[in-house]
């Protein structure tokens, strides 16, 4: 039976990320887009378990890695997931849909003007 990332040690997570990165690179070289995407998502999840959820606060807005068009407003935290919504550069909700992002997808805190 496979362990959950929450049960891994920091060293096991580092090794898993290295292995997944290698698999993702091979999949990309072979043009296996779906397999590449699966490995990328697993890397994001594993990285989240190496981070401290306490570094992210409800009521704050953060950059989103790989999405310069939006920021992410956190309504609440649940483990390594930040729940909230994307905002446009003008500060408006990009969608009425609440979503959860793994914390490794969040960048620096955005200071509101």
Secondary structure, DSSP 8 states (H G I E B T S, - for coil): ----GGGS-HHHHHHHHHHHHHHHHHHHHTT-HHHHHHHHHHHHHHHHTTS-GGGS-TT-EEEETT-TTEEEEEEEEETTEEEEEEEETTS-BS-S--EEEEGGGEEEEE---
